[in-house]
């Protein structure tokens, strides 16, 4: 049977993040992608100039349409900017067989533009985190969820990952890409308690737009293809590392360009 994954997220009109990045990632990893749009953004490599939220009842209608017909094997959740949207998504997920759920708690765009209202953070934590098989916050998103400062060491990252598990998720991938040093170290932690550090060299490039969306979607693609969660996380880390390394082969926009989702398929 064809592996199918669904992304529930916002649209990036510039094509580097959001729904567009998710579908590219699914395709690059051999998975058919379907989508539920939660918001439209007027966006390019320089920033976000406007956001138009999709009405919650229409978000739910998309969920019902997709899951009632397609044999979905994994779900990725990205940008959810309002309380009503989060509640609509949570209710929709409970009503359908979604497969494993990957929750990327998108809060701020790479340009620094806010994508999640402060009032919605508590609802995200209470309504969606317990439904997730894995959450994938970066250091700043984890700090906002825990109402603390960003972790400044691996010891602090481990402590915050344990606190994030306490919010109800089955596993956490705490991303260290916003940290310092020659390595980009991510921490995978599940309820079995075994910490797995995923380390790669830090790549010097300004073209990192969509990294979080891409990584979480690659995890969902692995799960849709029947990999274990640990296998999916490792494969996704390798995929995003290669996509960042190849990003400068693209010439997209005047700001922070996208990673290269099709680095393995397009000719050099």
Backbone bond lengths (Angstrom), bond angles and torsions (degrees), N, CA, C in turn:
res aa  C-N    CA-C-N  psi(-1)  N-CA   C-N-CA  omega(-1)  CA-C   N-CA-C  phi
1 X - - - 1.460 - - 1.524 109.25 -
2 X 1.319 115.77 142.87 1.464 121.03 179.94 1.519 111.13 -63.80
3 X 1.321 117.11 131.10 1.457 121.55 176.23 1.524 109.25 -73.21
4 X 1.338 116.05 126.17 1.461 121.72 -178.31 1.517 109.02 -124.59
5 X 1.336 115.65 133.13 1.460 121.75 173.51 1.522 108.59 -125.56
6 X 1.320 116.35 150.09 1.456 122.51 179.14 1.523 109.43 -117.56
7 X 1.324 116.09 136.24 1.451 120.89 170.94 1.520 109.37 -108.24
8 X 1.319 115.86 129.85 1.462 123.20 175.62 1.517 105.48 -112.59
9 X 1.326 116.80 102.90 1.457 119.41 -169.99 1.522 111.08 -165.41
10 X 1.324 115.51 -179.33 1.448 121.46 178.67 1.515 112.02 -90.41
11 X 1.325 114.97 161.61 1.461 121.55 178.81 1.520 110.69 -92.48
12 X 1.316 116.52 136.36 1.466 123.21 173.21 1.522 107.76 -107.26
13 X 1.322 116.92 108.42 1.463 119.94 -177.13 1.517 112.66 -62.66
14 X 1.337 117.28 -20.50 1.455 120.90 177.15 1.513 113.51 -81.51
15 X 1.331 117.46 -10.92 1.460 121.60 172.62 1.509 116.21 84.42
16 X 1.339 118.91 1.07 1.455 119.43 -174.21 1.508 115.66 -95.76
17 X 1.326 116.81 -21.60 1.470 121.13 -176.89 1.522 108.85 -134.61
18 X 1.333 116.09 -168.10 1.450 120.89 175.02 1.519 114.07 60.08
19 X 1.339 113.68 -150.35 1.465 121.13 -178.32 1.527 111.94 -52.20
20 X 1.327 115.86 -41.23 1.465 119.63 -176.64 1.529 110.97 -63.93
21 X 1.328 117.10 -44.49 1.457 120.15 178.37 1.522 111.24 -65.84
22 X 1.331 115.66 -38.47 1.462 119.63 -178.84 1.529 111.38 -62.73
23 X 1.321 116.44 -47.48 1.466 119.67 -178.51 1.523 111.48 -66.03
24 X 1.342 116.51 -37.34 1.465 119.10 175.92 1.530 110.47 -62.24
25 X 1.320 115.81 -42.39 1.461 120.30 -179.16 1.523 111.10 -64.80
26 X 1.324 116.71 -45.08 1.469 119.43 176.63 1.527 110.31 -55.33
27 X 1.324 116.24 -48.93 1.467 120.10 -176.97 1.528 111.37 -63.65
28 X 1.319 116.59 -42.94 1.465 120.40 -179.23 1.517 112.14 -63.30
29 X 1.336 116.01 -23.72 1.462 120.50 -179.05 1.535 112.76 -105.79
30 X 1.354 116.00 18.88 1.448 120.48 171.10 1.514 115.82 76.80
31 X 1.344 116.75 25.62 1.459 121.48 -177.96 1.522 109.49 -122.07
32 X 1.345 116.34 138.29 1.461 120.67 175.07 1.523 108.86 -76.41
33 X 1.330 116.24 131.05 1.448 120.72 -176.95 1.511 113.64 -109.21
34 X 1.326 116.33 133.79 1.455 123.26 170.18 1.526 107.57 -117.29
35 X 1.336 117.07 167.03 1.462 118.17 -172.38 1.515 113.14 -145.05
36 X 1.324 114.49 152.18 1.459 124.85 171.49 1.518 106.45 -128.30
37 X 1.327 117.40 113.82 1.456 121.05 -177.24 1.526 111.03 -85.32
38 X 1.315 116.21 129.52 1.463 121.99 179.61 1.520 112.65 -104.30
39 X 1.327 117.10 -22.42 1.464 121.17 -178.30 1.521 109.14 -161.51
40 X 1.314 115.51 153.93 1.453 121.77 172.24 1.520 107.32 -110.34
41 X 1.322 116.70 134.52 1.462 119.60 175.50 1.525 109.55 -118.16
42 X 1.331 115.21 140.22 1.459 121.00 168.22 1.523 104.89 -90.46
43 X 1.323 116.83 104.73 1.454 121.25 -164.59 1.515 110.58 -147.90
44 X 1.329 115.58 147.55 1.456 121.58 171.75 1.516 108.07 -144.47
45 X 1.317 117.65 -164.38 1.467 119.56 -177.31 1.523 112.62 -71.97
46 X 1.328 117.25 -10.63 1.466 121.30 -179.01 1.519 113.22 -94.69
47 X 1.329 117.53 -19.28 1.451 118.92 179.13 1.514 113.19 153.40
48 X 1.324 114.78 -175.49 1.461 123.38 -179.45 1.523 108.09 -105.88
49 X 1.328 117.33 123.37 1.466 120.55 -178.35 1.522 112.68 -102.94
50 X 1.335 118.12 -18.49 1.465 120.51 178.70 1.520 109.90 -163.54
51 X 1.347 114.96 151.10 1.470 121.85 176.72 1.519 108.32 -130.99
52 X 1.323 116.25 131.69 1.467 122.34 176.00 1.524 107.51 -121.16
53 X 1.329 116.84 111.04 1.459 121.24 -178.48 1.518 110.74 -75.87
54 X 1.308 116.20 135.64 1.458 121.63 175.00 1.534 107.79 -74.06
55 X 1.322 119.32 134.57 1.468 120.84 179.16 1.528 111.19 -54.54
56 X 1.333 117.69 136.08 1.465 120.77 -176.25 1.522 114.18 -56.16
57 X 1.339 117.59 -35.66 1.459 118.25 -179.79 1.520 111.53 -68.16
58 X 1.338 117.15 -28.67 1.455 119.89 176.91 1.524 110.74 -78.18
59 X 1.332 117.39 -32.17 1.468 120.06 172.05 1.521 109.36 -59.01
60 X 1.318 116.28 -46.28 1.467 120.54 179.94 1.526 110.98 -64.43
61 X 1.339 116.97 -38.56 1.463 120.07 178.44 1.522 110.98 -61.77
62 X 1.320 117.53 -39.52 1.467 120.82 177.18 1.526 110.38 -63.98
63 X 1.331 116.80 -43.68 1.465 120.83 179.39 1.524 110.40 -59.16
64 X 1.316 116.04 -48.70 1.465 119.81 -178.97 1.529 111.53 -61.69
65 X 1.336 116.44 -40.41 1.462 120.11 -178.93 1.521 111.52 -64.81
66 X 1.334 116.50 -44.64 1.465 120.60 -175.93 1.526 111.50 -70.36
67 X 1.344 116.30 -52.20 1.465 119.19 -172.40 1.527 113.06 -75.16
68 X 1.324 118.03 -22.13 1.458 119.42 178.93 1.521 112.57 -74.92
69 X 1.328 116.55 -15.84 1.469 120.26 -176.69 1.525 112.81 -115.10
70 X 1.326 117.72 -44.85 1.465 121.29 -173.52 1.530 111.09 -88.80
71 X 1.327 115.42 144.15 1.466 121.45 177.25 1.527 108.39 -85.41
72 X 1.298 115.15 80.74 1.465 121.77 -173.24 1.522 110.23 -75.20
73 X 1.331 116.06 132.97 1.457 121.56 -177.93 1.528 113.19 -106.36
74 X 1.341 118.11 -14.62 1.463 121.23 177.60 1.517 108.92 -163.22
75 X 1.330 115.55 153.07 1.457 122.00 -178.51 1.513 110.15 -131.57
76 X 1.322 115.28 133.45 1.465 121.54 173.96 1.532 107.88 -112.97
77 X 1.327 116.39 134.31 1.460 121.87 177.47 1.518 108.80 -116.48
78 X 1.341 115.19 129.63 1.457 120.77 179.10 1.512 111.58 -119.69
79 X 1.338 117.50 -121.13 1.457 122.51 -172.20 1.522 112.75 -65.54
80 X 1.330 115.26 121.36 1.461 123.76 174.38 1.526 105.78 -134.38
81 X 1.317 118.09 101.83 1.464 119.66 -165.43 1.517 115.33 -89.38
82 X 1.341 118.78 -14.66 1.458 120.06 -175.83 1.521 111.64 -130.10
83 X 1.333 115.61 160.30 1.460 121.57 177.47 1.523 110.54 -60.07
84 X 1.328 117.23 -44.84 1.463 120.92 -177.46 1.524 111.74 -63.04
85 X 1.310 117.12 -37.67 1.465 120.68 178.14 1.524 110.92 -66.72
86 X 1.322 116.84 -44.28 1.466 120.97 178.62 1.522 110.20 -59.42
87 X 1.317 116.76 -43.92 1.463 120.39 -179.50 1.532 111.39 -65.42
88 X 1.333 116.77 -38.72 1.464 120.42 178.32 1.519 110.98 -64.18
89 X 1.325 116.72 -41.46 1.462 120.92 179.19 1.523 110.67 -66.81
90 X 1.326 117.11 -44.52 1.462 119.98 179.99 1.522 111.16 -60.58
91 X 1.323 116.73 -44.75 1.465 119.98 178.74 1.527 111.30 -63.57
92 X 1.338 116.14 -39.94 1.458 120.05 179.55 1.515 112.58 -65.06
93 X 1.325 116.93 -40.88 1.463 120.29 179.60 1.521 111.31 -64.31
94 X 1.323 116.62 -38.30 1.461 120.18 -179.38 1.531 111.81 -66.66
95 X 1.323 116.06 -23.39 1.467 120.35 -175.90 1.523 113.54 -88.56
96 X 1.337 117.41 -6.65 1.465 119.73 -173.68 1.521 111.53 -136.47
97 X 1.329 114.78 163.94 1.462 121.93 173.33 1.521 107.23 -85.76
98 X 1.311 116.64 105.56 1.467 121.71 -172.20 1.517 113.85 -98.20
99 X 1.333 117.43 -11.81 1.452 119.08 -167.86 1.524 108.80 72.33
100 X 1.334 118.29 -176.90 1.460 120.53 178.13 1.528 111.33 -57.44
101 X 1.323 115.93 143.46 1.464 121.98 -177.05 1.526 110.26 -110.39
102 X 1.332 115.57 125.96 1.462 122.97 175.27 1.523 107.31 -107.17
103 X 1.326 117.42 117.09 1.465 122.09 -178.07 1.521 109.92 -107.75
104 X 1.329 115.17 113.83 1.462 121.40 173.85 1.528 106.65 -100.19
105 X 1.320 118.57 106.45 1.467 120.65 -174.42 1.530 111.81 -76.47
106 X 1.318 115.94 74.47 1.462 122.16 -175.67 1.520 109.48 -66.67
107 X 1.325 116.64 123.38 1.463 121.04 -177.66 1.510 113.25 -125.37
108 X 1.332 116.72 -33.04 1.461 121.41 -177.15 1.520 108.54 -140.18
109 X 1.339 117.36 137.06 1.460 121.48 176.26 1.522 109.82 -71.55
110 X 1.327 116.44 163.25 1.464 121.41 178.32 1.527 111.19 -58.36
111 X 1.318 116.86 -27.02 1.467 121.75 179.37 1.515 112.27 -77.22
112 X 1.345 117.40 -9.39 1.451 121.50 -176.98 1.520 114.13 98.60
113 X 1.321 117.45 -4.60 1.459 120.87 -179.58 1.524 110.72 -73.92
114 X 1.351 117.74 132.94 1.467 120.33 -179.11 1.524 111.53 -70.10
115 X 1.334 116.45 139.70 1.456 122.22 -179.00 1.523 112.50 -121.35
116 X 1.322 117.82 -6.72 1.455 121.56 -179.55 1.525 108.96 -134.84
117 X 1.328 116.34 123.90 1.455 120.93 179.67 1.527 110.56 -64.93
118 X 1.345 116.28 145.17 1.463 120.25 179.16 1.522 111.53 -55.47
119 X 1.321 116.11 -37.92 1.459 120.23 -177.67 1.520 112.80 -66.76
120 X 1.321 117.01 -16.46 1.462 120.89 -175.76 1.525 113.14 -92.43
121 X 1.326 118.11 -13.85 1.465 120.40 -175.85 1.525 110.74 -62.72
122 X 1.329 116.67 -45.42 1.464 120.29 -179.61 1.525 111.44 -61.51
123 X 1.343 117.02 -39.46 1.468 120.56 178.82 1.523 111.02 -67.99
124 X 1.334 116.51 -39.17 1.464 119.86 176.30 1.518 110.50 -57.27
125 X 1.329 116.08 -44.03 1.458 120.90 -177.79 1.535 110.92 -68.07
126 X 1.313 117.03 -44.87 1.465 119.73 -174.25 1.523 113.21 -78.49
127 X 1.343 117.12 -35.03 1.466 120.00 -172.71 1.515 113.91 -94.92
128 X 1.335 117.93 -33.07 1.464 119.41 -172.25 1.521 114.65 -110.41
129 X 1.316 117.92 -37.08 1.468 118.96 -176.97 1.526 111.70 -56.03
130 X 1.350 119.59 -41.77 1.473 118.42 179.15 1.523 114.27 -66.15
131 X 1.329 117.66 -16.14 1.467 121.18 178.58 1.531 111.83 -88.90
132 X 1.316 117.04 -8.05 1.461 121.19 -172.64 1.523 111.99 -89.06
133 X 1.337 115.04 138.72 1.456 119.83 171.13 1.520 110.43 -79.18
134 X 1.327 116.57 -28.44 1.465 121.36 175.48 1.521 108.47 -154.17
135 X 1.337 115.98 141.37 1.459 121.55 171.65 1.520 107.82 -113.49
136 X 1.347 116.40 149.08 1.473 120.20 -171.56 1.531 111.61 -129.13
137 X 1.327 118.92 59.41 1.468 119.45 -179.68 1.519 112.41 -76.33
138 X 1.342 116.08 150.98 1.456 119.20 167.46 1.529 108.10 -85.47
139 X 1.315 117.04 -177.65 1.468 120.51 -174.33 1.522 111.92 -61.06
140 X 1.334 116.90 -39.51 1.465 120.45 -177.59 1.529 111.42 -74.11
141 X 1.323 117.08 -37.68 1.461 120.47 177.85 1.523 110.85 -66.80
142 X 1.330 116.48 -41.16 1.468 119.97 177.51 1.521 110.27 -61.67
143 X 1.326 116.72 -42.43 1.463 120.39 179.92 1.521 111.07 -62.52
144 X 1.315 116.45 -39.71 1.470 119.76 -179.90 1.526 110.73 -68.67
145 X 1.314 117.09 -38.62 1.458 120.24 178.58 1.526 111.21 -66.54
146 X 1.314 116.74 -33.18 1.466 121.17 -176.64 1.517 112.60 -97.79
147 X 1.339 116.84 -1.22 1.469 122.94 -179.69 1.521 110.78 54.80
148 X 1.330 115.00 54.08 1.455 122.20 179.13 1.514 108.57 -146.55
149 X 1.326 117.68 -174.87 1.451 120.99 176.63 1.510 111.26 -86.30
150 X 1.356 117.42 160.07 1.460 120.47 177.91 1.525 111.80 -61.21
151 X 1.322 116.37 142.18 1.460 120.99 177.94 1.523 109.81 -61.01
152 X 1.333 116.11 135.25 1.450 120.72 -178.80 1.507 114.01 -109.69
153 X 1.335 117.34 1.75 1.461 121.79 179.59 1.525 108.38 -151.36
154 X 1.321 115.57 167.68 1.456 119.05 178.89 1.526 110.94 -67.30
155 X 1.317 117.31 -32.33 1.460 120.32 176.06 1.519 110.69 -62.41
156 X 1.326 116.08 -44.00 1.457 120.05 178.45 1.525 111.25 -67.80
157 X 1.337 117.73 -36.54 1.459 120.37 176.21 1.528 110.68 -60.77
158 X 1.323 117.29 -43.87 1.460 120.68 179.70 1.523 110.59 -62.24
159 X 1.322 116.99 -43.07 1.462 120.63 -179.85 1.526 110.78 -63.70
160 X 1.336 116.92 -41.01 1.460 119.68 179.85 1.525 111.12 -70.04
161 X 1.325 117.86 -36.77 1.468 120.53 177.58 1.527 110.40 -61.81
162 X 1.316 117.50 -40.03 1.460 120.59 177.58 1.525 110.76 -64.50
163 X 1.338 117.03 -39.25 1.466 120.27 177.85 1.536 110.64 -66.33
164 X 1.327 116.81 -37.00 1.464 120.26 177.95 1.529 111.16 -65.05
165 X 1.327 117.10 -38.69 1.464 120.02 174.88 1.523 110.41 -59.45
166 X 1.310 115.67 -34.92 1.456 120.84 179.68 1.513 113.61 -65.55
167 X 1.342 116.98 -15.84 1.460 120.45 177.48 1.528 112.22 -79.17
168 X 1.342 116.52 -10.77 1.455 118.66 174.04 1.509 117.06 123.71
169 X 1.335 118.07 -10.22 1.461 119.90 178.81 1.533 110.04 -72.00
170 X 1.334 115.56 154.04 1.465 119.94 179.06 1.527 112.20 -79.78
171 X 1.348 116.03 -25.79 1.461 121.02 179.93 1.525 108.95 -155.93
172 X 1.327 114.80 159.42 1.462 121.82 -179.59 1.522 108.86 -133.20
173 X 1.330 115.53 136.96 1.455 120.63 164.96 1.519 105.78 -115.90
174 X 1.321 116.34 103.04 1.465 121.60 -179.82 1.522 107.73 -91.08
175 X 1.333 115.32 115.55 1.465 120.84 -171.23 1.527 111.03 -89.67
176 X 1.326 115.29 129.45 1.455 120.47 -177.02 1.513 114.50 -101.65
177 X 1.330 117.00 15.51 1.465 119.92 -176.45 1.504 114.75 -62.51
178 X 1.344 117.98 -22.68 1.457 120.84 178.78 1.526 112.49 -87.85
179 X 1.328 116.18 4.44 1.457 119.49 178.19 1.515 111.90 -83.20
180 X 1.341 114.96 -168.46 1.459 121.55 -179.22 1.528 109.79 -110.74
181 X 1.351 114.43 174.08 1.448 119.52 175.66 1.509 112.99 99.27
182 X 1.324 117.09 170.79 1.472 121.81 -175.95 1.518 113.85 -75.01
183 X 1.339 117.33 -14.54 1.457 121.31 -178.71 1.523 111.31 -111.29
184 X 1.323 114.94 148.22 1.454 122.04 168.48 1.520 106.29 -105.11
185 X 1.333 116.58 108.80 1.458 121.43 -174.25 1.522 110.28 -111.64
186 X 1.326 116.82 121.84 1.449 122.81 175.42 1.528 108.41 -108.14
187 X 1.326 115.52 147.54 1.466 120.56 -178.83 1.524 110.17 -115.00
188 X 1.330 116.23 121.51 1.462 122.36 174.16 1.520 108.18 -101.92
189 X 1.332 115.01 125.39 1.461 119.98 -178.21 1.528 108.30 -140.08
190 X 1.339 116.04 130.11 1.455 119.48 175.54 1.520 109.06 -120.48
191 X 1.317 115.61 -174.62 1.464 119.49 -173.68 1.525 112.80 -74.82
192 X 1.327 117.69 -9.42 1.457 120.16 172.72 1.520 111.20 -74.32
193 X 1.335 115.80 -15.61 1.460 120.37 173.13 1.505 116.03 90.54
194 X 1.334 117.66 -3.75 1.467 119.86 -178.96 1.533 109.45 -82.02
195 X 1.312 116.53 118.68 1.468 121.18 179.65 1.521 109.64 -87.46
196 X 1.324 115.92 130.08 1.463 121.56 178.47 1.518 107.71 -120.36
197 X 1.317 116.45 118.63 1.462 121.27 178.04 1.521 109.25 -94.01
198 X 1.318 115.54 129.56 1.460 122.23 178.48 1.522 107.05 -111.38
199 X 1.324 115.38 110.70 1.461 120.27 -172.40 1.529 110.81 -115.96
200 X 1.323 115.37 139.96 1.451 122.02 173.38 1.510 108.42 -147.26
201 X 1.327 115.16 158.66 1.463 118.49 177.61 1.522 109.53 -65.36
202 X 1.314 115.22 146.06 1.460 120.55 177.62 1.530 108.42 -79.15
203 X 1.324 117.22 125.64 1.460 122.75 -176.42 1.514 109.58 -93.63
204 X 1.317 117.01 128.33 1.460 121.44 -179.81 1.526 109.55 -82.69
205 X 1.307 116.75 105.09 1.461 122.60 177.64 1.516 108.61 -159.83
206 X 1.313 116.75 149.62 1.466 121.54 173.16 1.532 111.33 -89.78
207 X 1.322 116.95 -6.19 1.459 121.55 -173.88 1.532 110.67 -96.12
208 X 1.316 114.48 77.37 1.468 120.65 -177.58 1.527 112.10 -124.62
209 X 1.328 116.96 16.27 1.461 120.31 -179.70 1.530 109.80 -65.27
210 X 1.327 116.00 127.82 1.460 120.33 177.64 1.515 115.72 89.55
211 X 1.323 118.10 11.31 1.468 119.38 -177.27 1.525 112.06 -63.36
212 X 1.338 116.92 -44.25 1.457 119.64 -178.35 1.520 112.25 -65.76
213 X 1.330 116.18 -43.89 1.468 120.55 177.63 1.524 110.37 -59.72
214 X 1.326 115.09 -44.55 1.461 120.81 -176.47 1.521 111.67 -65.49
215 X 1.324 117.29 -44.11 1.459 120.45 -179.17 1.524 111.37 -63.39
216 X 1.314 117.45 -47.00 1.458 119.92 -178.75 1.527 111.33 -65.67
217 X 1.323 116.95 -36.52 1.463 120.21 177.65 1.521 111.63 -68.42
218 X 1.325 116.82 -35.05 1.464 119.90 177.28 1.527 110.78 -66.38
219 X 1.332 116.84 -35.44 1.466 119.58 174.94 1.530 110.04 -63.27
220 X 1.338 116.05 -45.58 1.466 120.04 178.69 1.526 111.31 -61.47
221 X 1.331 116.87 -38.74 1.465 120.37 178.38 1.524 110.65 -61.87
222 X 1.316 116.70 -42.50 1.459 120.05 177.41 1.518 112.01 -61.97
223 X 1.322 116.55 -42.89 1.460 120.81 179.18 1.526 111.12 -65.19
224 X 1.339 116.16 -38.93 1.465 119.90 177.47 1.526 111.36 -63.80
225 X 1.331 115.75 -30.89 1.456 121.12 177.52 1.508 113.72 -86.72
226 X 1.330 116.04 12.99 1.472 124.05 173.74 1.521 113.92 73.31
227 X 1.321 118.14 22.00 1.454 119.76 168.48 1.528 109.11 -75.10
228 X 1.325 116.74 157.58 1.457 119.73 172.32 1.520 108.99 -71.05
229 X 1.321 116.43 167.98 1.455 119.75 179.20 1.524 110.80 -62.25
230 X 1.317 117.75 -44.30 1.460 120.96 179.61 1.526 110.93 -62.79
231 X 1.323 117.53 -42.70 1.462 121.21 177.69 1.528 111.01 -63.39
232 X 1.320 116.43 -41.34 1.461 120.85 -179.15 1.517 111.13 -64.16
233 X 1.320 116.96 -40.69 1.466 120.94 179.91 1.525 110.39 -65.09
234 X 1.317 116.94 -44.36 1.475 119.89 179.73 1.525 111.24 -64.18
235 X 1.324 116.96 -44.15 1.462 120.25 179.93 1.524 111.23 -65.33
236 X 1.334 116.65 -38.49 1.464 120.83 179.25 1.520 111.13 -66.36
237 X 1.314 117.12 -38.82 1.465 120.89 177.93 1.528 110.06 -62.47
238 X 1.321 117.31 -42.52 1.463 120.43 178.53 1.521 110.92 -65.62
239 X 1.335 116.68 -38.87 1.463 120.84 -179.20 1.523 111.02 -66.03
240 X 1.325 118.48 -46.70 1.467 119.76 -177.83 1.528 110.56 -68.87
241 X 1.319 117.72 -33.47 1.457 120.07 177.58 1.528 110.28 -62.37
242 X 1.326 116.68 -43.43 1.464 120.52 178.78 1.524 110.99 -68.69
243 X 1.338 117.32 -36.32 1.459 120.88 179.74 1.527 111.44 -67.48
244 X 1.337 117.18 -35.90 1.468 120.70 176.33 1.524 110.07 -70.64
245 X 1.335 116.40 -42.43 1.463 120.61 -178.89 1.521 111.50 -60.71
246 X 1.338 116.85 -31.06 1.465 121.39 -178.15 1.525 112.76 -94.43
247 X 1.330 117.88 -0.43 1.463 121.02 -172.65 1.524 113.00 -59.74
248 X 1.319 117.38 -35.25 1.470 119.65 -176.83 1.525 112.78 -74.16
249 X 1.334 117.25 -5.99 1.464 119.77 172.72 1.529 111.13 -73.59
250 X 1.326 116.13 -18.13 1.459 120.76 177.10 1.521 110.25 -93.49
251 X 1.309 116.24 151.29 1.460 121.51 174.05 1.525 106.82 -125.07
252 X 1.348 115.16 89.67 1.461 121.49 -173.70 1.523 109.12 -125.73
253 X 1.326 117.51 110.91 1.456 121.57 173.11 1.510 114.50 73.83
254 X 1.344 113.90 178.00 1.465 120.86 -175.75 1.519 112.92 -104.78
255 X 1.347 117.56 -1.78 1.457 120.90 -178.03 1.515 111.85 -115.08
256 X 1.338 115.05 -133.34 1.463 120.50 177.98 1.530 108.45 -80.80
257 X 1.317 115.43 105.62 1.457 120.26 -178.28 1.517 111.75 -76.56
258 X 1.332 116.50 170.98 1.468 121.13 -177.56 1.521 112.41 -81.44
259 X 1.320 115.00 163.75 1.459 120.16 169.13 1.533 107.60 -73.63
260 X 1.320 115.81 165.95 1.467 120.74 -175.96 1.531 109.54 -95.77
261 X 1.325 116.45 94.10 1.457 120.78 -176.70 1.530 112.83 -63.56
262 X 1.309 116.47 -30.58 1.465 120.10 -175.59 1.532 111.39 -108.65
263 X 1.318 115.64 36.81 1.464 120.63 -177.76 1.518 112.61 -59.23
264 X 1.337 116.82 -29.94 1.462 120.18 -177.83 1.531 112.41 -87.57
265 X 1.327 117.38 -8.50 1.456 120.67 -172.94 1.524 113.15 -113.61
266 X 1.318 117.34 -35.25 1.468 120.02 -179.64 1.511 110.01 -80.81
267 X 1.312 115.45 146.94 1.470 118.96 178.17 1.509 109.57 -70.17
268 X 1.310 115.33 147.61 1.460 120.52 -179.64 1.527 112.02 -76.91
